[in-house]
Amino acid sequence: MLPPRKNQHDYDGTIYKQRNLLERMFCRLKEWRRIATRFDRNGKNIMSAITLAATVIWWL
């Protein structure tokens, strides 16, 4: 078993919360098969699919 850490590292709680929120959003987007596998090769089409998926996720 490791001994307890003597020095606590400082961190910014607001940045940590924002990063966590962003990572959870990407995990939810990856549940959509079309976005996770990137069927669309055109940048405009993939951005529209991401926007649609994000809207549906936010709505639910």
N, C-alpha and C positions, 0 to 999 in steps of 0.2 A: 504494500500500500504506500502511496506517495504521501510525503508530509504536506501539511497545508502550506499554501503559498504565503510567504511573508510580505511580499510587496504586491499591493493591488495596483493594477494598471488603470490609468485614467482613460475614460472614453466619453464621447459625446452621446448622450442618450437619444437626442432627437435625430441625429444622423443614423444611429443604429435602428431606430424605429422606421425611418424612411426606407432604409435598405431592406429591412425585413418585409415591408409592405410591397416593395418592388419585386423582391424574389418570389413572394407568394403569388403576385400577379402573373409572373412568367410561368410558374408552375401550373396555374389554372389555364393559361393560354396553351400550354403544351398538351393539355388533355384533349384539345381539338386536333384530330388526326390531320386535317388539311394543313394546319399551321405547323404541326410538329414535323411532318415529312416534307414540307415545302413543295407541294405539287406545282404551285404557280411559279414560273420563272421570271415573269415580268414584275418589276418592282411595284408598279401601280396596283396590280392585282393582289399581291401578297399584303400590301398595306391596307387595301380595302377589306381583305379577309380578316386581318388582325383587328381592324376597327370594328367590324361587325361582331367578331367574337368578344371583344372587350365590352361592347355595348350590351350584348346579351348577358355576359357575366355580371356586369354592373346592375342590370335590370333585375336579375334574379337575386 
